[in-house]
Structure formats: C-alpha cells, structure tokens
Amino acid sequence: MATTDRESTPALSRTIPVRASPRRRRRVPVRRLPVDAKRQHLAGQTDLTLSTTIRVRPSPRRGRRTMQHRGIDSSWVSAKHISSGERNTFWGGKQTMKTILLATAFILAPVGVASAADINETLPIAAAYDWSGLYAGVHAGYAAGKSNLFIAGGGFGGTSDLNESIDPKGFIGGIHIGANYEMANRFVIGAEADLAYGNADGLTPLNTGGGGVSTLLKSELKWSGSARLRAGYAFDRTLPYITAGVAAAKYEVIGVSAGGPGGEITLHSDSHIGWTVGAGVEHAFTDRWIARAEYRYSDFGSQDLSIAVGLPTATNVDLKTHDIRVGLSYKF
C-alpha cells in the first residue's frame, strides 16, 4: 500500500536550471512533473504554483499568449495561469517604453524649434524702400483758373464799374526737381520746385454799351511755378503726402477788337506771386522710377492792370487755379 502511495506522488528530487528572475539572479529549484502530473495540472486537478519567471510571447499562428519554460518539455501553457506579478512585469515594460519615448520627444523638441529658428534667420528679408535722395521728373495735367477783371467806372466811358469773369483753363505740362529725407519712424520730409507751361486761356465777350459785342477779353496763363515743402508717411513703396509753398505765375489779359482796325490791346501782362497747397500720392514701382498723382490749389493774388499804371482809375485782376497733375520721376 505504501508502495502505491509512493508511486502516485510526483517526483520532486531533481533540480533543473531555470531563467533567473529579473530582480534576483539565482537558480530556483523547481519540481519536475511527470507527464501524467502535467496533464492533471493543466486540467485543473492539481494545484501547482510556479515560482520561476516566465516569458510571455505571442503565438506565431493564432496570436494567443503562451509561455515557455526551459525546465518543462516543449508544452504550451495557457496565459491564464500566469501570476499577477508576472502580468505586472510584462505591462510595466510597455509603460517604461512609453515613458522613454515621451522623454525623448521632450528632449528633442527644443532642438527642432532651434533648427526652425536658424532656418528663419537664414532666409533673406526684403528691405523696406528708402525714399531718401534726389529726384527729378516731368508732369502733365489740367488747370482750371478763376479770374476776375475789375475797372472802376467802366474804363471805356461807362458810368458803372466793369467786373467781368475771365477764367482761363487748359492743359499744362512741365518739370519738377526735389529731394526727400526718410526718418526712422517712416515720416518723409522734403522740398520740391516745379515749372509748368501750357495752353490755359479764355475768351470772354465784353459789352461796352454801344450795342452788340465789339470787344473780346482774352486771358492767358503763360507759365506757373512753385517752391514747396512736402511731408508724408511711407507705406513701404507708397508715399501719400501734403505740400505747401510759394507760387508764381505769368498772366496776361488782352483786349481784342471784334470787328474793325483796332486790333489787340494788352491790358495786363505781369507776374503774380501767391501761395499754393496740395496733396498727392507717389508709388515707387522700381527702385528708381516713381509715379505720382497730385492736386494743387494756387492763389496768385491780385495785381493792378499794367495799362493803368500811373492813372487814377482803380483797376485790378486776380488769378486762382485748381490743378490736377500726374507725373513720373527718376530717383538718383
């Protein structure tokens, strides 16, 4: 009877080498089970606790978790028999790998930012346009004048004063030259001078009281010019500005006989000096060439008629103009 009990007891006398625990590198004695005992254990009939460290790896065929032990024959054990400590060891390894990857990302992030900054520093940046310097150019436009002729007592034997509008108008063209200086805050100050000639004139019929029209008054703006200061604010290549200064013009008024041998009589031919104000915008479409558009109002004041100088008769003629001009300049 004793013999039967001894034969049914698993043989545990043999010690086999097993894989060392990750924490304690030592050999652990493990009972080697006979084949029958292994089958009973797998069937759940025998309570056996394995104290050795096992390795879990996916099955190459069905992807199930298996374990392999050097001390046991090549039999696969289901993953549900793995102890909770061994599961924690497996999943702890995955968490450690995630932690390493996150730390690496945090370490390399500043390096990537610094590399991007280096790339931005090496890229060329277009410099803002500099308006400072000398320039010269041409311009053309249209001038609409407002002029009034006054002669006390009519001047031609009449009893009432003569007050006639003789408004010259027409196209003008000329040249300009100037200089700009751009400050650090993008404000641009400068000075400019211009001179314009054109075909701005007018013809007004004059009734001298004899019935019908016998005389015509011809007004003509011979030339005009100015010396001005300018101030503006630069938006890179675009410069809106205002301008103001002294203006001068040569103005003539001629009396023309409408029929008869009288011919022409120059009533006034003199230079008028006044002031001018305006505003405009310029755009540099290249580093040298600058286009402009400008409006100017000029008041050239009032002068006595040239023909009446030294006479007691009160006479005068005035002149005001509204100009629209476009131009092209070359910057040196």
C-alpha positions as CSV (number, residue, x, y, z in Angstrom):
1,M,0.0,0.0,0.0
2,A,2.9,2.3,0.9
3,T,4.4,1.5,-2.5
4,T,1.3,2.6,-4.3
5,D,1.3,5.9,-2.5
6,R,4.9,6.5,-3.3
7,E,4.4,5.8,-6.9
8,S,1.4,8.3,-7.1
9,T,3.5,11.1,-5.6
10,P,5.2,13.3,-8.2
11,A,9.0,13.0,-8.2
12,L,10.5,16.3,-6.9
13,S,14.0,15.3,-6.3
14,R,15.6,16.7,-9.5
15,T,16.7,20.3,-9.8
16,I,16.7,21.9,-13.2
17,P,18.3,25.2,-14.3
18,V,15.7,27.9,-15.0
19,R,15.9,31.5,-16.2
20,A,16.9,33.9,-13.4
21,S,14.4,36.3,-12.0
22,P,15.0,39.9,-13.2
23,R,15.5,41.0,-9.6
24,R,17.4,38.1,-8.1
25,R,19.9,36.4,-10.3
26,R,19.9,32.9,-8.8
27,R,18.8,29.4,-9.6
28,V,15.5,28.3,-8.2
29,P,14.7,24.7,-7.7
30,V,11.6,23.6,-9.4
31,R,9.8,20.4,-9.2
32,R,9.8,18.5,-12.5
33,L,6.4,16.9,-13.0
34,P,5.8,13.6,-14.8
35,V,3.7,13.7,-17.9
36,D,0.7,12.5,-16.0
37,A,1.0,15.2,-13.4
38,K,1.4,17.8,-16.1
39,R,-1.9,16.7,-17.7
40,Q,-3.6,16.8,-14.3
41,H,-2.3,20.3,-13.6
42,L,-3.4,21.6,-17.0
43,A,-6.9,20.0,-16.4
44,G,-7.2,21.9,-13.1
45,Q,-7.0,18.8,-10.9
46,T,-3.6,19.6,-9.3
47,D,-2.8,22.9,-7.6
48,L,0.7,23.8,-8.6
49,T,2.4,27.3,-8.2
50,L,5.3,28.0,-10.4
51,S,7.7,30.4,-8.7
52,T,10.0,30.9,-11.6
53,T,9.9,33.9,-14.0
54,I,8.4,33.0,-17.3
55,R,8.3,34.9,-20.6
56,V,5.1,35.6,-22.5
57,R,5.2,36.0,-26.2
58,P,2.5,35.9,-28.9
59,S,1.9,32.7,-30.7
60,P,3.1,32.9,-34.3
61,R,-0.1,31.2,-35.6
62,R,-3.1,32.3,-33.6
63,G,-1.7,35.3,-31.7
64,R,-2.6,33.8,-28.2
65,R,-0.4,34.3,-25.2
66,T,1.9,31.4,-24.4
67,M,4.8,30.7,-22.0
68,Q,7.9,28.7,-22.4
69,H,10.0,27.2,-19.6
70,R,13.3,25.7,-20.1
71,G,12.7,23.1,-17.4
72,I,9.5,21.8,-18.9
73,D,9.1,19.9,-22.1
74,S,8.0,21.8,-25.2
75,S,4.4,22.2,-24.0
76,W,2.5,25.4,-24.2
77,V,0.6,26.6,-21.1
78,S,-2.4,29.0,-21.3
79,A,-1.8,32.6,-20.4
80,K,-4.5,32.5,-17.7
81,H,-2.1,30.5,-15.5
82,I,0.4,33.4,-15.3
83,S,0.5,35.0,-11.9
84,S,-0.5,38.7,-11.4
85,G,3.1,39.7,-10.6
86,E,4.3,38.3,-14.0
87,R,1.5,40.3,-15.8
88,N,2.6,43.4,-14.0
89,T,6.2,42.8,-15.1
90,F,5.0,42.5,-18.8
91,W,2.8,45.6,-18.8
92,G,5.3,47.5,-16.7
93,G,7.8,47.0,-19.5
94,K,5.4,48.6,-22.0
95,Q,4.8,51.6,-19.7
96,T,8.6,52.0,-19.3
97,M,8.9,52.1,-23.1
98,K,6.2,54.8,-23.4
99,T,7.9,56.9,-20.7
100,I,11.2,56.7,-22.6
101,L,9.6,57.7,-25.9
102,L,7.9,60.7,-24.2
103,A,11.1,61.8,-22.5
104,T,12.9,61.6,-25.9
105,A,10.3,63.8,-27.5
106,F,10.5,66.4,-24.8
107,I,14.3,66.4,-25.1
108,L,14.3,66.8,-28.9
109,A,11.5,69.4,-29.1
110,P,13.8,72.4,-28.3
111,V,16.3,71.1,-30.9
112,G,13.6,71.2,-33.5
113,V,12.5,74.7,-32.5
114,A,16.1,76.0,-32.6
115,S,16.6,74.4,-36.1
116,A,13.4,76.2,-37.3
117,A,14.7,79.5,-35.9
118,D,18.0,79.0,-37.6
119,I,16.2,78.4,-40.9
120,N,14.2,81.6,-40.5
121,E,17.3,83.6,-39.7
122,T,19.0,82.5,-42.9
123,L,16.0,83.4,-45.1
124,P,16.5,86.7,-46.9
125,I,14.2,89.5,-45.8
126,A,13.3,92.2,-48.3
127,A,14.4,95.6,-47.1
128,A,11.9,98.5,-47.0
129,Y,12.1,101.0,-49.7
130,D,14.2,104.1,-48.8
131,W,12.7,107.4,-50.0
132,S,15.7,109.5,-49.2
133,G,17.6,111.1,-52.1
134,L,17.3,113.5,-55.0
135,Y,14.8,113.0,-57.8
136,A,13.7,114.8,-61.0
137,G,10.9,114.3,-63.4
138,V,8.1,115.5,-65.7
139,H,4.4,116.1,-65.1
140,A,1.3,117.0,-67.1
141,G,-2.2,117.9,-66.2
142,Y,-5.2,120.2,-66.4
143,A,-5.6,123.7,-64.9
144,A,-8.9,125.3,-64.3
145,G,-8.5,129.0,-63.5
146,K,-10.7,131.6,-61.8
147,S,-10.0,135.2,-62.7
148,N,-11.9,138.5,-62.3
149,L,-11.2,141.8,-64.1
150,F,-12.3,145.0,-62.3
151,I,-12.2,148.6,-63.8
152,A,-13.8,151.4,-61.8
153,G,-16.3,153.4,-63.8
154,G,-16.2,151.1,-66.7
155,G,-13.0,152.4,-68.1
156,F,-14.4,152.7,-71.6
157,G,-16.6,155.8,-70.9
158,G,-19.2,153.9,-69.0
159,T,-20.8,155.2,-65.8
160,S,-20.7,151.9,-63.9
161,D,-17.9,149.6,-62.8
162,L,-16.7,146.8,-65.0
163,N,-16.5,143.5,-63.3
164,E,-16.0,140.5,-65.6
165,S,-15.0,136.9,-65.1
166,I,-12.3,135.9,-67.5
167,D,-11.5,132.3,-66.5
168,P,-8.5,130.6,-68.2
169,K,-8.4,126.8,-68.5
170,G,-6.5,124.2,-70.4
171,F,-3.7,121.6,-70.3
172,I,-0.3,122.2,-68.7
173,G,2.9,120.4,-68.6
174,G,6.3,120.9,-67.0
175,I,9.2,119.6,-65.0
176,H,10.0,119.2,-61.3
177,I,13.0,118.5,-59.1
178,G,13.3,117.8,-55.4
179,A,14.8,115.9,-52.5
180,N,13.4,113.7,-49.8
181,Y,14.6,112.5,-46.4
182,E,13.0,109.5,-44.7
183,M,13.3,109.4,-40.9
184,A,13.4,106.3,-38.7
185,N,9.7,106.4,-38.0
186,R,8.9,106.4,-41.7
187,F,7.9,110.0,-41.9
188,V,9.3,111.6,-45.1
189,I,10.1,115.3,-45.4
190,G,11.4,117.1,-48.5
191,A,11.4,120.1,-50.8
192,E,10.4,120.5,-54.4
193,A,10.3,123.1,-57.1
194,D,8.3,122.9,-60.3
195,L,7.7,124.9,-63.5
196,A,4.8,124.4,-65.9
197,Y,3.9,125.8,-69.3
198,G,0.7,125.2,-71.2
199,N,-2.3,126.3,-73.2
200,A,-4.6,127.6,-70.4
201,D,-6.6,130.5,-71.8
202,G,-10.0,132.0,-72.0
203,L,-12.1,134.3,-74.3
204,T,-14.8,136.5,-72.8
205,P,-17.1,138.9,-74.8
206,L,-17.3,142.4,-73.4
207,N,-20.2,144.7,-73.9
208,T,-19.0,148.3,-73.9
209,G,-22.5,149.8,-74.1
210,G,-22.6,150.7,-77.8
211,G,-25.0,147.9,-78.7
212,G,-23.7,144.5,-79.5
213,V,-20.3,143.0,-78.8
214,S,-17.3,144.9,-80.1
215,T,-14.5,143.8,-77.8
216,L,-13.3,140.4,-76.5
217,L,-11.2,139.9,-73.4
218,K,-8.5,137.1,-73.8
219,S,-6.9,135.8,-70.7
220,E,-3.9,133.5,-70.8
221,L,-1.8,131.8,-68.2
222,K,1.7,131.8,-69.7
223,W,3.5,129.8,-67.1
224,S,3.4,128.9,-63.4
225,G,5.8,127.6,-60.9
226,S,6.3,126.9,-57.2
227,A,8.8,126.2,-54.4
228,R,7.3,124.0,-51.8
229,L,7.9,121.8,-48.7
230,R,6.5,118.3,-48.6
231,A,5.7,115.9,-45.7
232,G,4.3,112.4,-45.9
233,Y,4.3,108.9,-44.3
234,A,5.8,106.0,-46.2
235,F,4.0,102.7,-46.5
236,D,7.0,100.9,-48.0
237,R,6.9,101.9,-51.7
238,T,3.8,104.1,-51.4
239,L,4.0,107.7,-50.1
240,P,0.9,109.8,-49.5
241,Y,2.0,113.4,-48.8
242,I,0.9,117.0,-48.4
243,T,2.6,120.1,-49.8
244,A,2.6,123.8,-49.4
245,G,4.7,126.8,-50.5
246,V,5.2,129.9,-52.6
247,A,3.7,130.0,-56.1
248,A,4.2,132.4,-59.1
249,A,2.6,132.8,-62.5
250,K,2.8,135.0,-65.6
251,Y,-0.7,136.2,-66.5
252,E,-1.9,138.2,-69.5
253,V,-5.1,140.0,-70.3
254,I,-5.6,141.3,-73.9
255,G,-8.4,143.3,-75.3
256,V,-9.3,142.1,-78.8
257,S,-11.5,144.1,-81.2
258,A,-14.3,142.0,-82.5
259,G,-14.5,143.9,-85.8
260,G,-12.5,146.9,-87.0
261,P,-9.0,148.1,-87.3
262,G,-8.4,148.4,-83.6
263,G,-6.5,145.1,-83.3
264,E,-5.3,143.9,-79.9
265,I,-4.5,146.0,-76.8
266,T,-2.6,144.4,-73.9
267,L,-4.4,145.4,-70.7
268,H,-2.3,143.3,-68.4
269,S,1.0,141.3,-68.5
270,D,2.6,140.8,-65.2
271,S,3.9,138.2,-62.8
272,H,1.7,137.2,-59.9
273,I,3.1,135.8,-56.6
274,G,1.0,133.9,-54.2
275,W,0.8,130.6,-52.4
276,T,-0.2,127.0,-53.2
277,V,-1.2,123.9,-51.2
278,G,-2.0,120.4,-52.2
279,A,-1.8,116.7,-51.6
280,G,-0.8,113.7,-53.6
281,V,0.5,110.2,-53.6
282,E,3.6,108.6,-55.0
283,H,4.5,105.0,-55.7
284,A,7.9,103.6,-56.5
285,F,7.3,100.7,-58.9
286,T,11.0,100.2,-59.2
287,D,14.0,101.4,-57.0
288,R,14.5,104.3,-59.5
289,W,11.2,105.1,-61.1
290,I,8.4,106.8,-59.2
291,A,4.9,107.6,-60.4
292,R,2.7,110.3,-58.8
293,A,-0.7,111.9,-58.9
294,E,-1.3,115.3,-57.3
295,Y,-3.9,118.0,-56.7
296,R,-2.9,121.7,-56.1
297,Y,-4.8,124.8,-55.3
298,S,-3.0,128.1,-56.1
299,D,-3.9,131.7,-55.3
300,F,-1.7,134.1,-57.2
301,G,-3.2,137.2,-55.7
302,S,-4.4,140.4,-57.3
303,Q,-2.5,142.9,-59.4
304,D,-3.3,146.3,-61.0
305,L,-3.7,146.3,-64.7
306,S,-0.5,147.1,-66.5
307,I,-2.1,149.6,-68.8
308,A,-3.5,151.6,-65.9
309,V,-0.2,152.1,-64.0
310,G,0.0,155.8,-63.0
311,L,-3.6,156.5,-63.8
312,P,-6.1,157.5,-61.1
313,T,-8.6,154.8,-62.3
314,A,-8.8,151.8,-59.9
315,T,-8.2,148.5,-61.7
316,N,-7.2,145.0,-60.8
317,V,-7.2,141.5,-61.9
318,D,-6.7,138.3,-59.8
319,L,-6.0,134.7,-60.5
320,K,-6.7,131.4,-58.8
321,T,-6.2,127.9,-60.2
322,H,-7.1,124.3,-59.5
323,D,-4.6,121.8,-60.9
324,I,-4.8,118.0,-61.4
325,R,-1.3,116.6,-62.3
326,V,0.3,113.2,-62.9
327,G,4.0,112.7,-63.2
328,L,7.0,110.4,-63.5
329,S,10.2,110.9,-61.5
330,Y,13.6,109.3,-61.6
331,K,15.3,108.9,-58.2
332,F,19.1,109.3,-58.2
